[in-house]
Amino acid sequence: MSENGSTAAAIYARVSTSDQDVSRQLDEAREHLERLGMADIEKYL
């Protein structure tokens, strides 16, 4: 928890081949974080 009481989270998504992408991983991770009450989720790719 940070000083202002919020919790930070990071999403690590990866693929093993150039034919794949991380869209589904990111969507599922974002949905999970939203269920946990996290807001303002940003992606850094």
Backbone atoms as SQL, in Angstrom:
CREATE TABLE atoms (id INTEGER PRIMARY KEY, chain TEXT, resi INTEGER, resn TEXT, atom TEXT, x REAL, y REAL, z REAL);
INSERT INTO atoms VALUES
  (1, 'A', 1, 'MET', 'N', 0.836, -1.172, 0.000),
  (2, 'A', 1, 'MET', 'CA', 0.000, 0.000, 0.000),
  (3, 'A', 1, 'MET', 'C', 0.885, 1.240, 0.000),
  (4, 'A', 2, 'SER', 'N', 0.457, 2.247, -0.712),
  (5, 'A', 2, 'SER', 'CA', 1.233, 3.481, -0.760),
  (6, 'A', 2, 'SER', 'C', 0.812, 4.401, 0.379),
  (7, 'A', 3, 'GLU', 'N', 1.466, 5.544, 0.473),
  (8, 'A', 3, 'GLU', 'CA', 1.170, 6.490, 1.544),
  (9, 'A', 3, 'GLU', 'C', -0.259, 7.006, 1.490),
  (10, 'A', 4, 'ASN', 'N', -0.857, 7.097, 0.292),
  (11, 'A', 4, 'ASN', 'CA', -2.217, 7.617, 0.185),
  (12, 'A', 4, 'ASN', 'C', -3.271, 6.521, 0.332),
  (13, 'A', 5, 'GLY', 'N', -2.846, 5.285, 0.655),
  (14, 'A', 5, 'GLY', 'CA', -3.791, 4.210, 0.894),
  (15, 'A', 5, 'GLY', 'C', -4.160, 3.388, -0.321),
  (16, 'A', 6, 'SER', 'N', -3.612, 3.714, -1.471),
  (17, 'A', 6, 'SER', 'CA', -3.938, 2.945, -2.670),
  (18, 'A', 6, 'SER', 'C', -2.925, 1.817, -2.851),
  (19, 'A', 7, 'THR', 'N', -3.336, 0.812, -3.566),
  (20, 'A', 7, 'THR', 'CA', -2.476, -0.329, -3.842),
  (21, 'A', 7, 'THR', 'C', -2.087, -0.315, -5.311),
  (22, 'A', 8, 'ALA', 'N', -0.855, -0.600, -5.578),
  (23, 'A', 8, 'ALA', 'CA', -0.378, -0.634, -6.962),
  (24, 'A', 8, 'ALA', 'C', -0.279, -2.081, -7.425),
  (25, 'A', 9, 'ALA', 'N', -0.453, -2.274, -8.705),
  (26, 'A', 9, 'ALA', 'CA', -0.312, -3.605, -9.294),
  (27, 'A', 9, 'ALA', 'C', 0.345, -3.467, -10.652),
  (28, 'A', 10, 'ALA', 'N', 1.002, -4.515, -11.059),
  (29, 'A', 10, 'ALA', 'CA', 1.620, -4.550, -12.382),
  (30, 'A', 10, 'ALA', 'C', 1.145, -5.803, -13.097),
  (31, 'A', 11, 'ILE', 'N', 0.973, -5.689, -14.392),
  (32, 'A', 11, 'ILE', 'CA', 0.600, -6.837, -15.214),
  (33, 'A', 11, 'ILE', 'C', 1.798, -7.163, -16.097),
  (34, 'A', 12, 'TYR', 'N', 2.244, -8.389, -16.022),
  (35, 'A', 12, 'TYR', 'CA', 3.326, -8.852, -16.895),
  (36, 'A', 12, 'TYR', 'C', 2.715, -9.844, -17.866),
  (37, 'A', 13, 'ALA', 'N', 2.682, -9.495, -19.125),
  (38, 'A', 13, 'ALA', 'CA', 2.134, -10.373, -20.157),
  (39, 'A', 13, 'ALA', 'C', 3.219, -10.612, -21.194),
  (40, 'A', 14, 'ARG', 'N', 3.285, -11.836, -21.671),
  (41, 'A', 14, 'ARG', 'CA', 4.316, -12.146, -22.660),
  (42, 'A', 14, 'ARG', 'C', 3.812, -13.211, -23.615),
  (43, 'A', 15, 'VAL', 'N', 4.480, -13.314, -24.732),
  (44, 'A', 15, 'VAL', 'CA', 4.196, -14.360, -25.713),
  (45, 'A', 15, 'VAL', 'C', 5.508, -15.055, -26.047),
  (46, 'A', 16, 'SER', 'N', 5.388, -16.263, -26.575),
  (47, 'A', 16, 'SER', 'CA', 6.605, -17.004, -26.895),
  (48, 'A', 16, 'SER', 'C', 6.955, -16.979, -28.378),
  (49, 'A', 17, 'THR', 'N', 6.006, -16.549, -29.210),
  (50, 'A', 17, 'THR', 'CA', 6.309, -16.448, -30.642),
  (51, 'A', 17, 'THR', 'C', 5.773, -15.133, -31.185),
  (52, 'A', 18, 'SER', 'N', 6.287, -14.704, -32.305),
  (53, 'A', 18, 'SER', 'CA', 5.837, -13.444, -32.903),
  (54, 'A', 18, 'SER', 'C', 4.442, -13.566, -33.511),
  (55, 'A', 19, 'ASP', 'N', 3.926, -14.788, -33.642),
  (56, 'A', 19, 'ASP', 'CA', 2.576, -14.994, -34.177),
  (57, 'A', 19, 'ASP', 'C', 1.491, -14.765, -33.127),
  (58, 'A', 20, 'GLN', 'N', 1.865, -14.612, -31.872),
  (59, 'A', 20, 'GLN', 'CA', 0.907, -14.447, -30.782),
  (60, 'A', 20, 'GLN', 'C', 0.842, -12.985, -30.366),
  (61, 'A', 21, 'ASP', 'N', -0.194, -12.646, -29.585),
  (62, 'A', 21, 'ASP', 'CA', -0.219, -11.316, -28.968),
  (63, 'A', 21, 'ASP', 'C', -0.758, -11.426, -27.548),
  (64, 'A', 22, 'VAL', 'N', -0.627, -10.340, -26.811),
  (65, 'A', 22, 'VAL', 'CA', -0.955, -10.356, -25.387),
  (66, 'A', 22, 'VAL', 'C', -2.357, -9.836, -25.084),
  (67, 'A', 23, 'SER', 'N', -3.172, -9.558, -26.087),
  (68, 'A', 23, 'SER', 'CA', -4.474, -8.922, -25.850),
  (69, 'A', 23, 'SER', 'C', -5.340, -9.676, -24.847),
  (70, 'A', 24, 'ARG', 'N', -5.473, -10.977, -25.021),
  (71, 'A', 24, 'ARG', 'CA', -6.336, -11.745, -24.115),
  (72, 'A', 24, 'ARG', 'C', -5.771, -11.751, -22.696),
  (73, 'A', 25, 'GLN', 'N', -4.469, -11.903, -22.566),
  (74, 'A', 25, 'GLN', 'CA', -3.848, -11.873, -21.243),
  (75, 'A', 25, 'GLN', 'C', -4.122, -10.540, -20.551),
  (76, 'A', 26, 'LEU', 'N', -3.969, -9.445, -21.285),
  (77, 'A', 26, 'LEU', 'CA', -4.190, -8.125, -20.707),
  (78, 'A', 26, 'LEU', 'C', -5.651, -7.926, -20.325),
  (79, 'A', 27, 'ASP', 'N', -6.578, -8.357, -21.179),
  (80, 'A', 27, 'ASP', 'CA', -8.006, -8.230, -20.878),
  (81, 'A', 27, 'ASP', 'C', -8.366, -8.998, -19.614),
  (82, 'A', 28, 'GLU', 'N', -7.900, -10.241, -19.507),
  (83, 'A', 28, 'GLU', 'CA', -8.228, -11.057, -18.340),
  (84, 'A', 28, 'GLU', 'C', -7.594, -10.498, -17.067),
  (85, 'A', 29, 'ALA', 'N', -6.379, -10.011, -17.158),
  (86, 'A', 29, 'ALA', 'CA', -5.714, -9.430, -15.991),
  (87, 'A', 29, 'ALA', 'C', -6.426, -8.154, -15.552),
  (88, 'A', 30, 'ARG', 'N', -6.815, -7.309, -16.515),
  (89, 'A', 30, 'ARG', 'CA', -7.526, -6.075, -16.186),
  (90, 'A', 30, 'ARG', 'C', -8.863, -6.384, -15.526),
  (91, 'A', 31, 'GLU', 'N', -9.607, -7.359, -16.054),
  (92, 'A', 31, 'GLU', 'CA', -10.887, -7.752, -15.460),
  (93, 'A', 31, 'GLU', 'C', -10.690, -8.255, -14.032),
  (94, 'A', 32, 'HIS', 'N', -9.643, -9.021, -13.809),
  (95, 'A', 32, 'HIS', 'CA', -9.358, -9.535, -12.467),
  (96, 'A', 32, 'HIS', 'C', -9.070, -8.385, -11.502),
  (97, 'A', 33, 'LEU', 'N', -8.251, -7.434, -11.929),
  (98, 'A', 33, 'LEU', 'CA', -7.933, -6.294, -11.072),
  (99, 'A', 33, 'LEU', 'C', -9.171, -5.451, -10.792),
  (100, 'A', 34, 'GLU', 'N', -10.049, -5.299, -11.769),
  (101, 'A', 34, 'GLU', 'CA', -11.288, -4.557, -11.550),
  (102, 'A', 34, 'GLU', 'C', -12.162, -5.263, -10.517),
  (103, 'A', 35, 'ARG', 'N', -12.220, -6.605, -10.569),
  (104, 'A', 35, 'ARG', 'CA', -12.990, -7.364, -9.570),
  (105, 'A', 35, 'ARG', 'C', -12.416, -7.165, -8.172),
  (106, 'A', 36, 'LEU', 'N', -11.119, -6.928, -8.086),
  (107, 'A', 36, 'LEU', 'CA', -10.475, -6.683, -6.798),
  (108, 'A', 36, 'LEU', 'C', -10.640, -5.235, -6.333),
  (109, 'A', 37, 'GLY', 'N', -11.285, -4.416, -7.157),
  (110, 'A', 37, 'GLY', 'CA', -11.533, -3.031, -6.780),
  (111, 'A', 37, 'GLY', 'C', -10.459, -2.056, -7.208),
  (112, 'A', 38, 'MET', 'N', -9.555, -2.484, -8.048),
  (113, 'A', 38, 'MET', 'CA', -8.510, -1.579, -8.516),
  (114, 'A', 38, 'MET', 'C', -9.050, -0.750, -9.674),
  (115, 'A', 39, 'ALA', 'N', -8.666, 0.504, -9.705),
  (116, 'A', 39, 'ALA', 'CA', -9.133, 1.406, -10.760),
  (117, 'A', 39, 'ALA', 'C', -7.924, 2.050, -11.434),
  (118, 'A', 40, 'ASP', 'N', -8.190, 2.801, -12.481),
  (119, 'A', 40, 'ASP', 'CA', -7.134, 3.527, -13.202),
  (120, 'A', 40, 'ASP', 'C', -6.004, 2.597, -13.634),
  (121, 'A', 41, 'ILE', 'N', -6.383, 1.495, -14.232),
  (122, 'A', 41, 'ILE', 'CA', -5.407, 0.514, -14.687),
  (123, 'A', 41, 'ILE', 'C', -4.837, 0.973, -16.022),
  (124, 'A', 42, 'GLU', 'N', -3.524, 1.085, -16.088),
  (125, 'A', 42, 'GLU', 'CA', -2.866, 1.497, -17.323),
  (126, 'A', 42, 'GLU', 'C', -1.944, 0.396, -17.795),
  (127, 'A', 43, 'LYS', 'N', -1.750, 0.345, -19.106),
  (128, 'A', 43, 'LYS', 'CA', -0.848, -0.643, -19.697),
  (129, 'A', 43, 'LYS', 'C', 0.394, 0.068, -20.202),
  (130, 'A', 44, 'TYR', 'N', 1.520, -0.558, -20.029),
  (131, 'A', 44, 'TYR', 'CA', 2.780, -0.070, -20.578),
  (132, 'A', 44, 'TYR', 'C', 3.366, -1.201, -21.397),
  (133, 'A', 45, 'LEU', 'N', 3.411, -1.008, -22.702),
  (134, 'A', 45, 'LEU', 'CA', 3.894, -2.069, -23.581),
  (135, 'A', 45, 'LEU', 'C', 5.203, -1.681, -24.218);
